[in-house]
Amino acid sequence: MLNDIQLNSILEDFDIAYWKINLLNKEVSWSEHFNTLVGKPELSESNFDYFLKEILHSDYRYDFRIYFEKLTEENEAFSIEVKLKLSNGKYRWFECRNLINKDNNRKTAVLLFVNIHQSKRDQYTIEENFFYYHETAQMTNTGGWYIDIVNRNIYWDNVTKKIIDCPLDYQPPYEEHFKFYAPQEHATVMSAFEKCEKYGIPFKLELKMRNLYHKDFWICATGKPVYNEEQKIIGIRGVFQDINKQKINELNLQNSLDIIATQNSRLFNFAHIVSHSLRSHSSNLCLIAELLKEAKTDTDKVELIPNVTDISENLDSAINQLNEIVNKQTLLRKERRIISFEKALSGVMASTSSLINRENAKIVAEFHNLKEISYIPEYLESILLNLITNAIKYKHPGRKPVIFIQTYMKNETPFLEISDNGLGIDLDRYGDKMFGMYKTFHENLDSRGIGLFITKNQVETLGGSISVTSTIDVGTTFKIKF
């Protein structure tokens, strides 16, 4: 059996001090290492009293007394974590637990004081870090996730489950985790995860996710590979941050900027009319008026009258065109209502029947994928009218005009396409001028160059967009996204 010197030497190596307690008279004696740690008591007071008053932190005195009494009176084992003041005046954490000597008729007990200060600090650091992580995650709506590639499991923390709006006990299925992304994002998501899993390429993407109730929302997904000791990828770890509000605000802001840009373009075109067309006509009219004043004979004056007529007709035409554009904008005051594409097309065909019959044009319409839309009826009819009449006006001289019209839904967005087999447009040459005012691309005497300008304004005013694809001598397709 080890003697006190040997026991003290061994325990000191592990920074463990100890007490020996006489269970009969409750006297306490302690090891030299305990003296080294906390200092020696005054001769006038017992070790136990000195320990309670000078060494043990006041927060633990009551509990320690209770445990000590149960040990000395009932021989009941205990273990308690306490703070002791060392000889340098600083408090450190110790675990206090007893070892009862059963070989001497229970006359002596041994109480160990094990230094656990570093582990306690580490524990507090972990808890503090976890607290800050949790608070940060809650405040920033950022949740953690992990994909175990080896065992084919998915782990979400509670914040991620909150973001995806699912119960806290929900276990996402490994084989179906792509269902939590909007369909249009599947290709992007699969590519990002595949590259991360196979090649260790991290990713950071803004994506639309879909919760259990099929509601879409925006998130920022960040992921990086997890390696084992052999540097093989065994998983993917990352975070989801809910950015739905910010993204919607960003899209709304971008939409507002687009509207402002469109309005600026309209203002530029209106300014073009006033500063060029109207000014040109008014200047010509002033010039003729000067010539009339300077004319010396009636014959000279009569010869100038046809010029006055031509200028006034051109001026009237320019004013009427400006009035037409302004009148189109006033339709915005009308409310949208459900209108049938077939009904709108029938009205347009009735109003252009003479042109259709004269050119022997064929119009084919397929509206079975999308039969109706909430729109301003006059706008829809104007769009159809402009694009159909353009297709007939710019027909190919070697074939009869055929116009194909179809509607459909794509990613929950309605579309209208109007295709023809006409002359086509050189987009490399005219693409950036397609929808400008007074822009024409063929030698057609009837062309005024405001039809496509009006159509684009009507579509964009209601939040849509229009695009064009064309091949010379083959035909043109206009695609409208409502």
C-alpha positions, 0 to 999 in steps of 0.5 A: 500500500502506498504511504503518504509521501508516495501518494502525495508525489503521484497526485502532485504530478497530476495537480491533485491535492488531497485531505485526510479526514478523521471521521471520529473527530472530524479533524482535517489534515491536508497534503503539502501540495494543498499548502503549496496551492492555497497557503498554510492556515494560522496556528489558531484556527483549524484547517477546515475553518480556514478553508471555509473562510479563506479558500472556498468561494462564498458561493459554494460554502453552504453546499460544501458544509452539507456534503461534508457533514453527510460524509463525516456522519453518514459516510455518504460519497459526494462530488462537487465542483468548487472555486478555490482561492490560490496563494496568488489571490486568483480563484480556480476551478477544482472538482472535489470528490471523496475516496473512503478507506474501507480497510480501517473500520471507516475511521478515515476518509480521503478527499481529492481536489482535482484541478479542472480549471482549464477544462472548465474554461474550455467548457465555458468557451464552447458554451459561449461560442455556441451561444453567440453562434446561436444568437447570430444564426437567429438574428441573421436567419442563417442555418447550418446543414451537413450532407453525409455522402458516405452514409447518405444522410442529411442534417439540418439545424433548427434554424435551417428547419425554421427557414424551410418551415418544417417541424423540428423533428423533420428528417429530410430524405437524402434522395429527395433533397433537391425537391426543396429547390424551385424547379428552375434551380435544379440544374444549378443546384445539381451542378454545384453539389456535384462539383463540390462532391467530386472535385472539392469546389466550394459554392455560394449561390443565390437560389429559390428554395421551396418549403414543404408547403410549395412556397418559394423563397430566396436563400443564399446557399454556401457549401464546402467539402469535408475531408477525412484523414485520407483527404477523401471528400466524405460530406458537404457542410454549409449554411442557408441564409434567408434573404427573401426580403432583401432579394424581393426588395432588390428585384423591386428596386431593379424593376423600378430602375427598369421602369425609370429607364423606360420612362426616360427612353419615352421622354427622349422619344417625345423630345425627339418629336418636339425638337426635330419633327415639330420644329422642322415643320414649324421652321418650314412654315415660317420660311414659307411665310417669309417668302410670301411676304417677300413675293412681289407678284400674285403668281409668286404667291400662288406658287408657294401655296402648295408648299404651305399645304404640304407642310401643314399636312406633315405637321398635322400628321406629326401632331396626330402621331404624338396624340396617338402615343399619349392616348395609349398611355391614358389607358393605364387608368383602366383596370385589368380584367380577364380577357380571352386571347381568342376573343381579342384575336377575333376582334383584331381579325375583324378590323383587319379583314380587308388587309388579310383577305387582300394579301391572302394571309393565313393566321394560325392560333393555338391558345389551348395552353393559356386561354386567357389573361388578366390584362387591359383589353385595349392593350392586348388588342393593340399588341396583336394588331401591331404585330399582325399588321407588321407581319403582313406588311413585311411579307416575303414577295415569293410566298403568302404570309403565314402568321402563327400565334401561340400562348403558354405558361413557363415557370408560372409566367404567361407568354405570347409568341407571334411568328411569321414567314416574312422578310425577316430583320437584320438584327446585327444591323438594327437590333438595338434600334428595333423598338425606337420611334420612327425606326423602319427597316424595309423600303415600305412607303406605309411605314411610320416607325411607331408601331413597335415603339408603342407595342414595347411601351404597352408591354413594359408599362404593365411589367412585361418584356418583349424580345425578337428573333429573326432570320433574313428571308426566313421570318421573325418571332416576337416573344412577349413575357407578360 
